[in-house]
Amino acid sequence: MTIQVQYWDVFPKSIKVSQGTLPVSVPLSVRGTPRGTVIFESANLAMASVDEGGVVSLGVNVGATMISVYDSQDRTSVRYVSVEVIASEVVVV
């Protein structure tokens, strides 16, 4: 009997940026062989949005959230990407 292990993962595992007035775009990369069409989903759209191609837009609001990446429509396998936006330091001269 042969057991076949299906490997897949998403990178980067975490994204951390400073707050700005314009959003920053960070593409996610899926490696390996997912079972079907990959689904990207943000837990908090006010913090970070992610499109169907895996491009995360963030950086306007300070805080943290998670991006869930599912390997197919049935959502039986998931990977997570942590997202954090930190307050910009203001330097007064």
NUDREN-435651 format. One record per residue: residue in three letters; z, y, x of N, C-alpha, C in turn. Coordinates in steps of 0.1 Angstrom, whole numbers, padded with zeros to 4 digits, always signed. Each point is the difference from the previous one (the first is absolute). Example, Ala and Ser with C-alpha at 12.3 -4.5 7.8 and 13.67 -1.06 7.14 Angstrom:
<pts>
Ala+0078-0057+0132+0000+0012-0009+0000+0012+0009;Ser-0007+0011-0004+0000+0011+0009+0008+0011-0008;
</pts>
This chain:
<pts>
Met+0000-0012+0008+0000+0012-0008+0000+0012+0009;Thr-0009+0010-0003-0001+0012+0007+0005+0011-0008;Ile+0009+0008+0005+0005+0012-0006-0007+0012+0006;Gln-0006+0008-0009-0008+0011+0005+0009+0013-0003;Val+0002+0008+0010+0008+0012-0001-0010+0012+0000;Gln+0000+0008-0010-0009+0011-0001+0008+0013+0005;Tyr-0005+0005+0011+0006+0012+0006-0007+0012-0004;Trp+0008+0011-0003-0005+0013-0003+0012+0010+0002;Asp-0003+0012+0004+0010+0010+0002-0006+0014-0001;Val+0008+0010+0000-0005+0014-0001+0007+0008+0011;Phe-0008+0009+0005+0005+0009+0011-0005+0014-0003;Pro+0008+0010+0004+0013+0000+0007+0011-0004-0010;Lys+0011-0005+0005+0011-0004-0008+0008+0012-0005;Ser+0000+0011+0007+0007+0012-0004-0008+0012+0004;Ile+0001+0011-0008-0006+0013+0002+0011+0010-0001;Lys+0000+0009+0010+0010+0011+0000-0007+0013+0004;Val+0000+0010-0008-0007+0013+0003+0010+0011-0003;Ser-0004+0012+0005+0008+0012-0003-0007+0006-0012;Gln+0008+0007-0008-0005+0007-0012-0009+0011+0003;Gly-0010+0002-0008-0010+0010+0002-0005+0005-0013;Thr-0009+0010+0000-0005+0006-0012-0012-0008-0005;Leu-0006-0008+0009-0012-0009-0004+0004-0014+0002;Pro-0005-0009-0008+0003-0014+0002-0007-0006+0012;Val+0007-0010+0006-0005-0007+0011-0006-0014-0005;Ser-0011-0004+0005-0006-0013-0004+0002-0010+0011;Val+0005-0012-0004+0002-0011+0010-0007-0013-0006;Pro-0010-0005+0006-0006-0012-0005+0009-0013+0004;Leu+0001-0009-0010+0007-0012+0002-0011-0011+0004;Ser+0004-0009+0009-0009-0010+0004+0005-0014-0004;Val-0008-0008-0008+0004-0013-0004-0006-0010+0010;Arg+0008-0008+0006-0005-0010+0010+0002-0014-0006;Gly-0008-0010+0005+0001-0013-0005-0008-0003-0012;Thr+0004-0009-0009-0008-0004-0011+0008+0000-0013;Pro+0000+0011-0007+0007+0001-0013-0008-0010-0010;Arg+0007-0004-0010-0005-0009-0010-0011+0006-0009;Gly+0001+0013-0002-0010+0006-0009-0001+0015+0003;Thr-0002+0008-0010-0001+0014+0001+0014+0006+0003;Val+0001+0008+0011+0013+0006+0004+0003+0011-0010;Ile+0013+0001-0004+0004+0011-0009+0011+0008+0008;Phe-0002+0013+0000+0009+0010+0006+0008+0007-0011;Glu+0013+0002+0002+0008+0006-0011+0011+0008+0006;Ser+0002+0013-0003+0011+0008+0004+0011-0001-0010;Ala+0013+0000+0006+0012-0001-0009+0003+0014-0005;Asn-0005+0011+0007+0003+0014-0004-0012+0008+0003;Leu-0008+0003-0010-0012+0008+0002+0002+0014+0004;Ala+0012+0006-0002+0004+0013+0004+0001+0001+0015;Met+0004-0012+0006+0002+0000+0015-0013-0004+0007;Ala-0007-0010-0005-0012-0006+0006-0009-0006-0010;Ser-0012+0002+0001-0010-0007-0009-0008-0009+0010;Val-0006-0010-0006-0009-0009+0007-0012-0003-0008;Asp-0012+0001+0005-0012-0003-0008-0003-0015+0002;Glu-0011-0004-0008-0003-0015+0000-0005-0005+0013;Gly-0004+0009+0009-0004-0003+0014+0011-0001+0010;Gly+0012+0004-0004+0012-0001+0009+0002+0012+0008;Val-0005+0012-0005+0003+0012+0007+0012+0007-0006;Val+0010+0002+0008+0013+0006-0005-0001+0015+0002;Ser+0003+0008-0010+0001+0015+0001+0015+0004-0002;Leu+0005+0007+0010+0014+0004-0001+0002+0012+0009;Gly+0013+0005-0001+0003+0011+0009+0004+0013-0007;Val-0002+0001-0013+0003+0013-0007+0015+0000-0004;Asn+0005-0011-0005+0014+0000-0005+0009-0009+0010;Val+0012+0005+0002+0009-0007+0009+0007-0011-0007;Gly+0001-0012+0007+0006-0011-0006-0006-0013+0005;Ala+0003-0011-0007-0005-0013+0005-0004-0009-0012;Thr-0009-0009+0002-0004-0009-0010-0006-0013+0007;Met-0004-0009-0008-0007-0012+0005-0014-0002-0006;Ile-0009-0005+0007-0013-0004-0004+0000-0015-0001;Ser-0003-0005-0011-0001-0015-0002-0015-0004+0001;Val-0003-0010+0008-0013-0005+0002-0001-0015-0005;Tyr-0007-0003-0010-0001-0013-0006-0013-0007+0005;Asp+0000-0013+0002-0012-0007+0005-0010-0004-0011;Ser+0004+0002-0013-0010-0003-0010+0005+0006-0014;Gln-0008-0002-0010+0004+0005-0013+0012-0006-0006;Asp+0003-0013+0004+0012-0007-0006+0013+0004+0007;Arg-0001+0008+0011+0012+0006+0007+0010-0010+0004;Thr-0004-0011+0005+0010-0010+0005+0004+0002+0014;Ser-0007+0007+0008+0004+0003+0014-0001+0015+0002;Val+0010+0006+0006+0001+0014+0002+0004+0004+0014;Arg-0004+0011+0005+0004+0006+0013+0004+0014-0003;Tyr+0009+0006+0008+0005+0013-0003-0003+0009+0012;Val-0002+0013-0003-0001+0011+0010+0010+0010-0004;Ser+0009+0004+0009+0010+0010-0003-0007+0014+0004;Val+0003+0010-0008-0006+0013+0001+0012+0010+0000;Glu-0001+0009+0010+0011+0011+0000-0007+0013+0004;Val+0004+0010-0007-0004+0014+0003+0013+0008+0003;Ile+0001+0005+0013+0012+0007+0004-0003+0015-0001;Ala+0011+0008-0001-0001+0015-0001-0005+0005+0013;Ser-0009+0010-0001-0005+0006+0013+0011+0010+0005;Glu+0001+0000+0013+0010+0009+0006-0007+0014+0001;Val+0007+0010-0004-0005+0013+0001+0006+0007+0012;Val-0008+0004+0009+0005+0007+0012-0002+0015-0002;Val+0012+0007+0001+0000+0014-0001+0001+0006+0014;Val-0010+0009+0003+0000+0007+0013+0005+0014+0000;
</pts>
